[in-house]
């Protein structure tokens, strides 16, 4: 038996498929499970428990058509599940002609209504749970677990070779986000660093350019600083996070990566809300957010606050984060 799981992007969403993949593995222990995703997330998909193989596709242009043809010809497909819920993923699903199939479609209309009217139309589910529920007709159950990946030894060894044992027990800071309104102010990151125990190691996780000028200046005065921003692959970032005792983050993909390796998080939410389904799933840690009439203002964040004040993030102070970290210890 051959099963395909389709999820092209993004990092957090790929990680959120984990419980569904584990459910498929439990329901069909002898099957080959192939995860179909884009190249940037292939290592993360391969680390999901239950995945046997990854099929890499481009999402656009002529290459998408060529990759789709290749995946179709890897069949026949007994089961295919579309956990992307987009026109392209549906096109692929139909072309595969599986014997049985299931699809997950995000509640885009109700989410849009929540953004524009602030009215909750119906109940929202955590994304991993929603994906699981879509597979009920395939006999897939919930193992009750959180997100999870198995970090390969080579990623652990790569991080160990480059940064030694200094990351063990460190505090991970994840200051970046794709959209500006999801970012906690740089001066707050700097103030948080200044209030931390001077002997505590600090690790920066993210992409190159995620470290603000304020945070960069604050880090200069510390002895145990490991700036990994832009220096690791996604799977190496997972290995680094696994060594850390806690992580401070916004609503980002690396937040889910920390959850998947069992690192407790203090997550700062601003323009997005828990109804969107991306709160840390069944994980240790805390979510800090402010009750404001203007939340949510977008589904994924924007480049600037629509009202110009960015209170959803600015009202969460460094002292609040430090207090939450204290509750994790």
N, C-alpha and C positions, 0 to 999 in steps of 0.2 A: 504493500500500500504506500502511496506517495501523497503527501499533504503539502500544500503551499500556503504560507502566511504572507500576505502582502501588506507592507507598510513602508512607504518610501522615505518619510521624514516625520518629524524632526527628532532630535536626540531624545527629548522627554517622551515623545509619543512612542518611539521605538522601545524605550525602556518600559513604558506602560503596557505594552503587549505581553510582557513577561508572564503574568498569571494566566493569560489565555493560552500561551504556548505551553506552559506546564500542564494546563488542563487537557490540552490536546494530547500531550505525551502520555498522561495518565490514562486517558480514554483509549488511545491507540498505541500501546507500548511497542509494537513491532513495526510501526510505520516509519518511513523516512520523512522527516519534517524539513522542508526547504523554506528559508526565510528570504523573501524577495524585497530588496531595499536598494538605496543608492550607495555609491562607493564610500562616501564619507562615513556612513554608519555601519559598514559591513563588519568591522571588528566588534562593535557593540552587539550587533545582531548575533554574531557567531558565539558570543559569550553568554547568551541567554540559555538557561538550562532547558534542554529538550530540543534545541536546534541541532540538526545534523549537518546542514550545509547552507551556505548563503549564495543566492543568485543575485548578481549585481546588475542594476539597470540605471540608465539615465532617464530623467523624467521628461525631457523635452526634445523636440526636433526629430531629425531623421534617425538619430541614434536610439531614441525611444522605440521607434518602430522596429529597428533591427534587433534590439534587445528583447522586445516583446515576442518577436518571432522565435528567437532562440529559446526563451523560457517556455513558450507553447510547445515547441518540439521536444522539450525535455520530458514531456508527459508520456503516457496518459496520466492525468491527475484524478485521483479518487476523490479528494476533498480540496477545495480552495477557499480560503477565507480572506475577505477584503477588510482589513482594519484601518484603511485609509479613508474610504468613503468619498473618493473624488471621481470625476469623469474619467481620468486616465486609469485609475486603479480598477474601475468598473469595466473599462474597455479591455484591460488585460484579463480580468476575471472571466468575462464572457468568451474571450478568445481561447482560453484554456479548456473550456467545455468540461468542467469537472462533473463527476457523477453526483456529488453533493456540494453545496456551497452555503456560505453565510456571509453577511456584510454588516458592518457597523457604520452608521451615518451619524455624525455629530449633530446635536440639536441646534442647528444653525439658526433657525427661525426664532426659537424660544430664547436663545442666547442674544440674538439681535434685539428682541423685544425687551429683554432685561437691560441691555445697554441704553436703549433709547427711552424707555418708560420707567425703569427701575422696578417693574412689577414682575414677580416670579410666576410664570405660567407653568404649573406642573412641577413635579419633583425632578431635581437634577441628580446625577450619579457621578461618583468618582470614575474617571476615564477607564482605569483598569477593570473596575467592576462592570462598567457598561459594556466593554468589549467581551468580557466573560459571558455576560447575559445573552449577548447576541449568538453565542455558540451553544446555547442550551439545547437546541434541536439536534445538535450533533452528539449529544450525550456528554458534553464537557461540564465538569463540575469545578467548584472553587476549593482550593486546598487551604484557604484561609491565610495564606502567606502574603508578604509584602513584595515589592520589586526585588529582583535578585539577578546578579550576573556572576559568572565564575571568571575571575581575572586570571588569564593564563600566566604560567610561570615566567615566560619570557618578558612579559610586561613588568612583572614584579622585579625581576632581575635587572631590567633596564633602568628602572627608577632607583634601585639599590646601588647600581654601579655609578650613577650620576650624582646622587645626593646622599648616599650612605644611609646611616640610621637616624639622621637628623629629623626626619619626618615623623618618626614614631611618637605618638601622643601629642603632636602639634595641633594648633588651631588653624583650620583652613578658612581663608577668606575668599569669597567668590564675588568680586565687585562688579563684574560685567553683566550685560544683558543686551540682546539684539536691539531692543527699543529703549530709548532714553528714559521714558517715564517709569520703566521697571527698575531703574538704577537708584540706589540709595545715594544721597549726595556725597561727593568726594570728601568734603570737610567732616562728615560724620564718620566715614571710614577712618580718617586720620585721628579723630578724637577717640574712637574706640581703641585704636592701636596704642595711643598714649595712656589709656587707662588699664591696659592689660598688664599682668605680672611681667616685669622685664625679663624674667627667666623663661617665659613660655615661648616655645618656638612658633613661628607664624609661617604658614605656607599660602602663597597666592596661586589660585587656580583660575584658568580662563584663557582667553585669547590675547595675543599681543595688542597692546593699546587699551586694555581694560583698566589699567592702573592709572588713576587720576594723578595730577600733580600734587595735590594735597596728601594723598595716600603715599605716594612715592617719597615725599619729604619726611613723613612720619616714620616710614620704615628705615630711613637712613640712621636713625638713632638706636636701632635695636641690633643685638648681636646675632640672634638666631632667626634669620629671615631667609626664606627660600622662595624666590620669585620664579614660579614655573609657568607664568602666563606666556603663552605662545611657544613654550619649549617642549610640550608633550603632545602625543597623539591622544585621542579620546580614551583609549584603553589604558594608556599610561597615566592619564589623569585619574582614572578609576583606581589604579594601583596606588597612586599617591594619596587619594582620599581615604582609601582603606586603612592606611597607616595613621590617619589623624583621629583625634579623640572627639572632635566636633567640627561643624562647619557653619559659617554664617553666610547666608546667600539670599538672593532675591528669588522671584518666581522664574526660574531658568532651567534649562536642560541639565546643567551640572548639579542642581538641587536634587533632581531625580537620580543622578549618578551617585551622589552621596548616599541617598536612601538605598540604592541597589547594592551597595557594598557594606551596608550596615552602620554607617557613620551618622550619629544623631545630628539633626540640623536645627538651627534657629533661622527660620525663613521669614523674610520681610515682604509682605504683599501690599501692593498699592493700587494700580489701576484695574487689576483683575481680582476676582472674588472666588470663593470656594465653590460656588455653583458651576463654574466652568470645569470643575473636575480634576484640577491639577494640584490640589494640596498634597503634601507628602503622604503617600499611601501606606497606611498601617505601619507607621514608622515612629521611632523615638524622636523627641524634640518638640519644638514649639513653633507656632505661626504667630507672628506679630502683625496686626492690621488695625486700622482705624475706621470706626463707623462714621462714614460721611455720606451725605445724600447724593454726591456726584459719582460714587462708586457703584458699579464699574463704568468706566468711560470708554473702554475698548476691549476687544477679545484677546489681543496679544500685546498691547502696549503701543504707544505712538512716539513720535520724535519730540513732542512737547505737550505739556498739560493743556487741555482745551480751555481751561479757565485761568491758566497762567500762574497758579499758586503751588501746585504739586504738593498739596498738604497730605495726600494719602501716604507719601513716603517721608516727608519732612516732619510729620508729627510723631514718627517713631524715632526716639532719641537714642544716642549711644548708651545712655544709662539703662534704657529698656532692654537693649540687646545684652549688655553686661549682666543684668539681673537674670535674664533668661538663660544665659550661659551658666550662671551660678546654680540654677536649678537642675542643669544637666549633670553637674559634677557629683 
